[in-house]
Amino acid sequence: MSATRNRIEVMHGVNLDQLGRRDPSQYGALTLAELELQVSETAAELGMKTRFFHTNHEGAFVEHLHRLEDLADAILLNPGAWTHYSYAIRDALELAGLPAVEIHLSDVDSREEWRHRSVIRDLCIARVAGKGPAGYREALERLRTELST
């Protein structure tokens, strides 16, 4: 993989800063900082570089997507509840034009009906859900494959 095609922007949305406090049966026990450290280490093992972004403000999430053009080669994103209804994030992801993987710690498809819908799914090359922190490795591997083609 070319050194210029290994930069992954990992974006976490609304309420993900509450990991460690939220229902551990759904989200696990790691805090966001612990999760990001684990993701960073996994990415390094795979020859990838990560940058992390988190916000509880939808507009900030959108604006960050707007700025990624020369900063990242791909996106790994968990918008949280915005996944299910934010067309603003959907449009910004489309504008970013980068390969993206949607990820969720919990199995959103076996939870409440409203969580089954993803307005970003068709813009993403893959979706990983319900595998907890281990799902991030699968998502990073999928991005590595995408970037090496």
MDTraj code that builds the backbone (N, CA, C; nanometers):
import mdtraj as md
import numpy as np

residues = "MET SER ALA THR ARG ASN ARG ILE GLU VAL MET HIS GLY VAL ASN LEU ASP GLN LEU GLY ARG ARG ASP PRO SER GLN TYR GLY ALA LEU THR LEU ALA GLU LEU GLU LEU GLN VAL SER GLU THR ALA ALA GLU LEU GLY MET LYS THR ARG PHE PHE HIS THR ASN HIS GLU GLY ALA PHE VAL GLU HIS LEU HIS ARG LEU GLU ASP LEU ALA ASP ALA ILE LEU LEU ASN PRO GLY ALA TRP THR HIS TYR SER TYR ALA ILE ARG ASP ALA LEU GLU LEU ALA GLY LEU PRO ALA VAL GLU ILE HIS LEU SER ASP VAL ASP SER ARG GLU GLU TRP ARG HIS ARG SER VAL ILE ARG ASP LEU CYS ILE ALA ARG VAL ALA GLY LYS GLY PRO ALA GLY TYR ARG GLU ALA LEU GLU ARG LEU ARG THR GLU LEU SER THR".split()
xyz = np.array([
    [0.0835, -0.1165, 0.0000],
    [0.0000, 0.0000, 0.0000],
    [0.0891, 0.1242, 0.0000],
    [0.0563, 0.2188, -0.0824],
    [0.1315, 0.3424, -0.0891],
    [0.1189, 0.4194, 0.0419],
    [0.2264, 0.4830, 0.0819],
    [0.2248, 0.5586, 0.2073],
    [0.1223, 0.6716, 0.2026],
    [0.0861, 0.7164, 0.0835],
    [-0.0111, 0.8250, 0.0742],
    [-0.1549, 0.7740, 0.0715],
    [-0.1751, 0.6426, 0.0789],
    [-0.3105, 0.5875, 0.0781],
    [-0.3349, 0.5032, 0.2029],
    [-0.2982, 0.5566, 0.3176],
    [-0.3161, 0.4809, 0.4409],
    [-0.3683, 0.5667, 0.5568],
    [-0.4148, 0.6866, 0.5241],
    [-0.4618, 0.7795, 0.6277],
    [-0.6121, 0.7605, 0.6503],
    [-0.6461, 0.7178, 0.7713],
    [-0.7854, 0.6880, 0.8047],
    [-0.8367, 0.7891, 0.9060],
    [-0.9443, 0.8550, 0.8716],
    [-1.0126, 0.9456, 0.9643],
    [-1.1192, 0.8642, 1.0366],
    [-1.1080, 0.8550, 1.1672],
    [-1.2050, 0.7812, 1.2481],
    [-1.2944, 0.8849, 1.3152],
    [-1.4227, 0.8818, 1.2790],
    [-1.5161, 0.9829, 1.3269],
    [-1.6239, 0.9196, 1.4141],
    [-1.6363, 0.9738, 1.5345],
    [-1.7379, 0.9275, 1.6288],
    [-1.8349, 1.0415, 1.6558],
    [-1.9630, 1.0088, 1.6529],
    [-2.0664, 1.1090, 1.6695],
    [-2.1293, 1.1109, 1.8065],
    [-2.2506, 1.1557, 1.8056],
    [-2.3268, 1.1886, 1.9253],
    [-2.3302, 1.0750, 2.0275],
    [-2.3006, 1.1101, 2.1517],
    [-2.3043, 1.0233, 2.2698],
    [-2.1924, 0.9202, 2.2776],
    [-2.1062, 0.9123, 2.1775],
    [-1.9988, 0.8134, 2.1865],
    [-1.8939, 0.8521, 2.2898],
    [-1.8905, 0.9788, 2.3304],
    [-1.8024, 1.0174, 2.4393],
    [-1.8523, 0.9645, 2.5735],
    [-1.9703, 0.9030, 2.5732],
    [-2.0274, 0.8464, 2.6954],
    [-2.0015, 0.6956, 2.7073],
    [-1.9203, 0.6420, 2.6160],
    [-1.8825, 0.5009, 2.6283],
    [-1.8170, 0.4807, 2.7645],
    [-1.8444, 0.3684, 2.8242],
    [-1.7986, 0.3426, 2.9598],
    [-1.9080, 0.3729, 3.0608],
    [-1.9975, 0.4654, 3.0256],
    [-2.1147, 0.4983, 3.1077],
    [-2.2412, 0.4366, 3.0495],
    [-2.2449, 0.4249, 2.9177],
    [-2.3638, 0.3722, 2.8506],
    [-2.3761, 0.2226, 2.8755],
    [-2.4899, 0.1686, 2.8476],
    [-2.5224, 0.0275, 2.8714],
    [-2.4108, -0.0640, 2.8202],
    [-2.3321, -0.1246, 2.9108],
    [-2.2204, -0.2092, 2.8670],
    [-2.2658, -0.3339, 2.7912],
    [-2.3895, -0.3776, 2.8089],
    [-2.4359, -0.4941, 2.7331],
    [-2.4512, -0.4603, 2.5849],
    [-2.4696, -0.3330, 2.5538],
    [-2.4803, -0.2896, 2.4139],
    [-2.3475, -0.2376, 2.3592],
    [-2.2748, -0.1638, 2.4433],
    [-2.1602, -0.0874, 2.3941],
    [-2.0252, -0.1324, 2.4489],
    [-2.0238, -0.2265, 2.5421],
    [-1.8989, -0.2685, 2.6024],
    [-1.8580, -0.1752, 2.7145],
    [-1.7428, -0.2010, 2.7718],
    [-1.6988, -0.1269, 2.8892],
    [-1.5912, -0.0235, 2.8591],
    [-1.5360, -0.0225, 2.7384],
    [-1.4291, 0.0721, 2.7052],
    [-1.4806, 0.2148, 2.7003],
    [-1.3978, 0.3080, 2.7417],
    [-1.4268, 0.4496, 2.7202],
    [-1.3889, 0.4837, 2.5757],
    [-1.4297, 0.6000, 2.5303],
    [-1.3930, 0.6420, 2.3951],
    [-1.2410, 0.6524, 2.3817],
    [-1.1748, 0.7062, 2.4825],
    [-1.0277, 0.7177, 2.4773],
    [-0.9628, 0.5794, 2.4675],
    [-1.0130, 0.4839, 2.5429],
    [-0.9585, 0.3475, 2.5373],
    [-0.9860, 0.2832, 2.4017],
    [-1.1054, 0.3058, 2.3484],
    [-1.1386, 0.2526, 2.2165],
    [-1.0470, 0.3125, 2.1098],
    [-1.0259, 0.4425, 2.1157],
    [-0.9402, 0.5077, 2.0163],
    [-0.7963, 0.4582, 2.0250],
    [-0.7468, 0.4349, 2.1435],
    [-0.6121, 0.3796, 2.1590],
    [-0.6040, 0.2415, 2.0947],
    [-0.7034, 0.1583, 2.1210],
    [-0.7071, 0.0243, 2.0620],
    [-0.7142, 0.0315, 1.9096],
    [-0.7972, 0.1203, 1.8563],
    [-0.8093, 0.1364, 1.7109],
    [-0.6780, 0.1850, 1.6516],
    [-0.6142, 0.2784, 1.7181],
    [-0.4861, 0.3314, 1.6714],
    [-0.3801, 0.2222, 1.6651],
    [-0.3752, 0.1391, 1.7681],
    [-0.2780, 0.0289, 1.7706],
    [-0.3073, -0.0727, 1.6611],
    [-0.4335, -0.1046, 1.6412],
    [-0.4718, -0.1985, 1.5354],
    [-0.4350, -0.1424, 1.3986],
    [-0.4653, -0.0162, 1.3778],
    [-0.4325, 0.0482, 1.2503],
    [-0.2822, 0.0448, 1.2248],
    [-0.2028, 0.0730, 1.3265],
    [-0.0572, 0.0704, 1.3105],
    [-0.0096, -0.0687, 1.2703],
    [-0.0680, -0.1732, 1.3311],
    [-0.0341, -0.3111, 1.2929],
    [-0.0623, -0.3359, 1.1451],
    [-0.1655, -0.2691, 1.0937],
    [-0.2066, -0.2873, 0.9547],
    [-0.1377, -0.1890, 0.8596],
    [-0.0452, -0.1087, 0.9122],
    [0.0267, -0.0122, 0.8289],
    [-0.0541, 0.1114, 0.7959],
    [-0.1481, 0.1455, 0.8828],
    [-0.2341, 0.2604, 0.8586],
    [-0.2132, 0.3654, 0.9676],
    [-0.2431, 0.4887, 0.9316],
    [-0.2334, 0.6004, 1.0255],
    [-0.3747, 0.6506, 1.0533],
    [-0.4053, 0.6735, 1.1795],
    [-0.5386, 0.7199, 1.2159],
    [-0.5340, 0.8594, 1.2760],
    [-0.6408, 0.9307, 1.2496],
    [-0.6721, 1.0557, 1.3192],
    [-0.8129, 1.0371, 1.3715],
    [-0.8415, 1.0975, 1.4853],
    [-0.9714, 1.0784, 1.5485],
    [-1.0446, 1.2107, 1.5622],
    [-1.1749, 1.2028, 1.5474],
    [-1.2611, 1.3193, 1.5650],
    [-1.3875, 1.2731, 1.6359],
    [-1.4292, 1.3494, 1.7356],
    [-1.5568, 1.3240, 1.8022],
    [-1.6273, 1.4557, 1.8268],
    [-1.7593, 1.4539, 1.8108],
    [-1.8408, 1.5682, 1.8483],
    [-1.9816, 1.5215, 1.8814],
    [-2.0480, 1.6017, 1.9652],
    [-2.1902, 1.5819, 1.9916],
    [-2.2737, 1.6842, 1.9149],
    [-2.2090, 1.7556, 1.8227],
    [-2.2759, 1.8603, 1.7462],
    [-2.2785, 1.8224, 1.5984],
    [-2.3974, 1.8034, 1.5474],
    [-2.4139, 1.7563, 1.4095],
    [-2.3439, 1.8473, 1.3085],
    [-2.3563, 1.9782, 1.3261],
    [-2.2926, 2.0713, 1.2329],
    [-2.1414, 2.0580, 1.2328],
    [-2.0825, 2.0337, 1.3485],
    [-1.9373, 2.0142, 1.3561],
    [-1.8963, 1.8868, 1.2832],
    [-1.9782, 1.7823, 1.2941],
    [-1.9517, 1.6565, 1.2229],
    [-1.9533, 1.6817, 1.0723],
    [-2.0537, 1.7547, 1.0260],
    [-2.0665, 1.7892, 0.8840],
    [-1.9460, 1.8702, 0.8379],
    [-1.9117, 1.9734, 0.9136],
    [-1.7997, 2.0591, 0.8741],
    [-1.6683, 1.9824, 0.8716],
    [-1.6511, 1.8884, 0.9617],
    [-1.5298, 1.8074, 0.9613],
    [-1.5232, 1.7219, 0.8340],
    [-1.6343, 1.6632, 0.7959],
    [-1.6379, 1.5873, 0.6701],
    [-1.6002, 1.6776, 0.5521],
    [-1.6423, 1.8008, 0.5538],
    [-1.6102, 1.8951, 0.4458],
    [-1.4603, 1.9197, 0.4345],
    [-1.3881, 1.9095, 0.5448],
    [-1.2450, 1.9428, 0.5475],
    [-1.1522, 1.8249, 0.5195],
    [-1.2044, 1.7085, 0.4917],
    [-1.1186, 1.5896, 0.4831],
    [-1.0473, 1.5701, 0.3489],
    [-1.0807, 1.6465, 0.2503],
    [-1.0314, 1.6218, 0.1143],
    [-0.8824, 1.5902, 0.1051],
    [-0.7970, 1.6690, 0.1657],
    [-0.6530, 1.6446, 0.1566],
    [-0.5933, 1.5896, 0.2865],
    [-0.6791, 1.5524, 0.3798],
    [-0.6317, 1.5076, 0.5105],
    [-0.6431, 1.3568, 0.5318],
    [-0.7287, 1.2912, 0.4538],
    [-0.7529, 1.1483, 0.4754],
    [-0.7720, 1.0778, 0.3422],
    [-0.7454, 0.9477, 0.3441],
    [-0.7673, 0.8641, 0.2261],
    [-0.8955, 0.7836, 0.2378],
    [-0.9449, 0.7687, 0.3598],
    [-1.0682, 0.6926, 0.3832],
    [-1.1237, 0.7323, 0.5195],
    [-1.2504, 0.6953, 0.5406],
    [-1.3198, 0.7323, 0.6641],
    [-1.3801, 0.6082, 0.7280],
    [-1.3634, 0.5989, 0.8572],
    [-1.4305, 0.4985, 0.9394],
    [-1.5220, 0.5785, 1.0308],
    [-1.6547, 0.5619, 1.0156],
    [-1.7423, 0.6489, 1.0908],
    [-1.8554, 0.5781, 1.1622],
    [-1.8769, 0.6261, 1.2846],
    [-1.9908, 0.5872, 1.3656],
    [-2.0594, 0.7167, 1.4062],
    [-2.1596, 0.7600, 1.3293],
    [-2.2284, 0.8839, 1.3639],
    [-2.3235, 0.8711, 1.4828],
    [-2.3336, 0.7534, 1.5424],
    [-2.4287, 0.7340, 1.6511],
    [-2.5705, 0.7448, 1.5975],
    [-2.6593, 0.8037, 1.6740],
    [-2.8000, 0.8143, 1.6349],
    [-2.8195, 0.8915, 1.5042],
    [-2.7258, 0.9790, 1.4688],
    [-2.7375, 1.0520, 1.3415],
    [-2.7406, 0.9579, 1.2219],
    [-2.6858, 0.8395, 1.2373],
    [-2.6860, 0.7396, 1.1301],
    [-2.8258, 0.7199, 1.0732],
    [-2.9246, 0.7309, 1.1580],
    [-3.0599, 0.6896, 1.1239],
    [-3.1446, 0.8001, 1.0623],
    [-3.0958, 0.9261, 1.0656],
    [-3.1820, 1.0333, 1.0147],
    [-3.1108, 1.1559, 0.9596],
    [-2.9795, 1.1671, 0.9737],
    [-2.9134, 1.2915, 0.9352],
    [-2.8766, 1.2939, 0.7870],
    [-2.9632, 1.3570, 0.7108],
    [-2.9332, 1.3744, 0.5691],
    [-2.8228, 1.4779, 0.5481],
    [-2.8023, 1.5666, 0.6454],
    [-2.6909, 1.6610, 0.6372],
    [-2.5579, 1.5851, 0.6411],
    [-2.5467, 1.4884, 0.7304],
    [-2.4245, 1.4064, 0.7362],
    [-2.4131, 1.3218, 0.6107],
    [-2.5242, 1.2685, 0.5625],
    [-2.5221, 1.1896, 0.4392],
    [-2.4673, 1.2720, 0.3237],
    [-2.5190, 1.3935, 0.3077],
    [-2.4738, 1.4800, 0.1989],
    [-2.3264, 1.5166, 0.2136],
    [-2.2822, 1.5430, 0.3365],
    [-2.1417, 1.5774, 0.3593],
    [-2.0507, 1.4577, 0.3312],
    [-2.0951, 1.3383, 0.3677],
    [-2.0167, 1.2181, 0.3376],
    [-2.0059, 1.1996, 0.1867],
    [-2.1142, 1.2228, 0.1164],
    [-2.1109, 1.2129, -0.0296],
    [-2.0144, 1.3160, -0.0879],
    [-2.0170, 1.4379, -0.0366],
    [-1.9254, 1.5422, -0.0832],
    [-1.7796, 1.5059, -0.0547],
    [-1.7542, 1.4414, 0.0583],
    [-1.6167, 1.4032, 0.0924],
    [-1.5586, 1.3112, -0.0137],
    [-1.6415, 1.2251, -0.0702],
    [-1.5989, 1.1407, -0.1811],
    [-1.4907, 1.0392, -0.1481],
    [-1.4786, 1.0030, -0.0218],
    [-1.3761, 0.9071, 0.0195],
    [-1.4393, 0.7729, 0.0512],
    [-1.3649, 0.6646, 0.0327],
    [-1.4180, 0.5346, 0.0757],
    [-1.4479, 0.5395, 0.2252],
    [-1.5628, 0.4873, 0.2619],
    [-1.6039, 0.4935, 0.4021],
    [-1.6626, 0.3606, 0.4462],
    [-1.6395, 0.3284, 0.5735],
    [-1.7027, 0.2131, 0.6360],
    [-1.7843, 0.2651, 0.7535],
    [-1.9103, 0.2249, 0.7571],
    [-1.9998, 0.2561, 0.8687],
    [-1.9789, 0.1499, 0.9759],
    [-1.9629, 0.1941, 1.0994],
    [-1.9406, 0.0987, 1.2076],
    [-2.0275, 0.1322, 1.3274],
    [-2.0723, 0.0256, 1.3944],
    [-2.1516, 0.0383, 1.5169],
    [-2.1052, -0.0686, 1.6139],
    [-2.0856, -0.0307, 1.7388],
    [-2.0459, -0.1265, 1.8414],
    [-2.1568, -0.2278, 1.8665],
    [-2.2804, -0.1807, 1.8713],
    [-2.3934, -0.2684, 1.8995],
    [-2.4533, -0.3224, 1.7698],
    [-2.5355, -0.4245, 1.7837],
    [-2.6050, -0.4832, 1.6695],
    [-2.7327, -0.4036, 1.6466],
    [-2.7206, -0.2940, 1.5733],
    [-2.8332, -0.2032, 1.5543],
    [-2.9530, -0.2703, 1.4882],
    [-2.9292, -0.3724, 1.4084],
    [-3.0403, -0.4397, 1.3394],
    [-3.1243, -0.5280, 1.4315],
    [-3.0752, -0.5570, 1.5501],
    [-3.1548, -0.6372, 1.6424],
    [-3.2083, -0.5524, 1.7578],
    [-3.1939, -0.4232, 1.7443],
    [-3.2413, -0.3317, 1.8483],
    [-3.3724, -0.2653, 1.8035],
    [-3.4014, -0.1497, 1.8554],
    [-3.5252, -0.0804, 1.8229],
    [-3.5397, -0.0613, 1.6721],
    [-3.6636, -0.0625, 1.6276],
    [-3.6934, -0.0517, 1.4834],
    [-3.6272, 0.0710, 1.4201],
    [-3.6283, 0.1833, 1.4881],
    [-3.5744, 0.3060, 1.4294],
    [-3.4243, 0.2968, 1.4042],
    [-3.3568, 0.2063, 1.4737],
    [-3.2122, 0.1905, 1.4526],
    [-3.1796, 0.1065, 1.3288],
    [-3.2767, 0.0447, 1.2692],
    [-3.2526, -0.0418, 1.1527],
    [-3.2213, 0.0392, 1.0277],
    [-3.2625, 0.1623, 1.0233],
    [-3.2424, 0.2469, 0.9056],
    [-3.1078, 0.3194, 0.9141],
    [-3.0358, 0.3179, 0.8045],
    [-2.9124, 0.3949, 0.7935],
    [-2.9213, 0.4801, 0.6681],
    [-2.9128, 0.6110, 0.6850],
    [-2.9192, 0.6997, 0.5686],
    [-2.7832, 0.7117, 0.4989],
    [-2.6784, 0.6521, 0.5573],
    [-2.5452, 0.6577, 0.4949],
    [-2.5024, 0.5248, 0.4341],
    [-2.5779, 0.4205, 0.4581],
    [-2.5359, 0.2849, 0.4189],
    [-2.4970, 0.2743, 0.2715],
    [-2.5754, 0.3351, 0.1836],
    [-2.5472, 0.3217, 0.0400],
    [-2.4242, 0.4000, -0.0044],
    [-2.3721, 0.4868, 0.0798],
    [-2.2507, 0.5614, 0.0465],
    [-2.1245, 0.4921, 0.0975],
    [-2.1428, 0.3888, 0.1763],
    [-2.0298, 0.3193, 0.2394],
    [-1.9968, 0.1900, 0.1656],
    [-1.8698, 0.1570, 0.1639],
    [-1.8274, 0.0342, 0.0966],
    [-1.8552, -0.0894, 0.1808],
    [-1.8775, -0.0680, 0.3114],
    [-1.9070, -0.1799, 0.4018],
    [-1.9705, -0.1241, 0.5276],
    [-2.0291, -0.2162, 0.6025],
    [-2.0898, -0.1833, 0.7312],
    [-2.0548, -0.2947, 0.8286],
    [-2.0074, -0.2576, 0.9469],
    [-1.9743, -0.3540, 1.0507],
    [-2.0549, -0.3137, 1.1738],
    [-2.1344, -0.4078, 1.2252],
    [-2.2178, -0.3773, 1.3415],
    [-2.2265, -0.4990, 1.4327],
    [-2.2352, -0.4719, 1.5610],
    [-2.2588, -0.5776, 1.6579],
    [-2.1377, -0.6580, 1.6981],
    [-2.0188, -0.6113, 1.6633],
    [-1.8982, -0.6863, 1.6960],
    [-1.8143, -0.6169, 1.8028],
    [-1.8717, -0.5125, 1.8630],
    [-1.8007, -0.4399, 1.9664],
    [-1.6717, -0.3797, 1.9131],
    [-1.5750, -0.3553, 2.0012],
    [-1.4483, -0.2964, 1.9585],
    [-1.3751, -0.3803, 1.8533],
    [-1.3934, -0.5114, 1.8554],
    [-1.3271, -0.5987, 1.7567],
    [-1.3708, -0.5676, 1.6143],
    [-1.4883, -0.5109, 1.5986],
    [-1.5375, -0.4754, 1.4656],
    [-1.4516, -0.3709, 1.3966],
    [-1.3803, -0.2917, 1.4755],
    [-1.2954, -0.1896, 1.4153],
    [-1.1823, -0.2522, 1.3341],
    [-1.1295, -0.3662, 1.3783],
    [-1.0257, -0.4343, 1.2993],
    [-1.0815, -0.4740, 1.1636],
    [-1.1996, -0.5349, 1.1636],
    [-1.2627, -0.5739, 1.0370],
    [-1.2832, -0.4526, 0.9463],
    [-1.3277, -0.3429, 1.0028],
    [-1.3506, -0.2216, 0.9240],
    [-1.2197, -0.1674, 0.8674],
    [-1.1154, -0.1647, 0.9494],
    [-0.9853, -0.1173, 0.9017],
    [-0.9291, -0.2088, 0.7931],
    [-0.9451, -0.3386, 0.8095],
    [-0.8980, -0.4322, 0.7070],
    [-0.9714, -0.4094, 0.5756],
    [-1.1006, -0.3814, 0.5841],
    [-1.1788, -0.3551, 0.4624],
    [-1.1300, -0.2281, 0.3935],
    [-1.0998, -0.1258, 0.4714],
    [-1.0466, -0.0015, 0.4139],
    [-0.9088, -0.0226, 0.3541],
    [-0.8249, -0.1026, 0.4211],
    [-0.6906, -0.1305, 0.3677],
    [-0.7025, -0.1985, 0.2317],
    [-0.7938, -0.2951, 0.2205],
    [-0.8159, -0.3616, 0.0920],
    [-0.8608, -0.2617, -0.0141],
    [-0.9527, -0.1759, 0.0224],
    [-1.0053, -0.0756, -0.0717],
    [-0.8945, 0.0188, -0.1184],
    [-0.8107, 0.0609, -0.0270],
    [-0.7054, 0.1575, -0.0610],
    [-0.5908, 0.0951, -0.1388],
    [-0.5777, -0.0351, -0.1335],
    [-0.4672, -0.1009, -0.2052],
    [-0.5035, -0.1353, -0.3488],
    [-0.6276, -0.1113, -0.3875],
    [-0.6682, -0.1408, -0.5265],
    [-0.6548, -0.0217, -0.6156],
])
top = md.Topology()
chain = top.add_chain()
for i, resn in enumerate(residues, 1):
    res = top.add_residue(resn, chain, resSeq=i)
    for name in ("N", "CA", "C"):
        top.add_atom(name, md.element.get_by_symbol(name[0]), res)
traj = md.Trajectory(xyz[None], top)
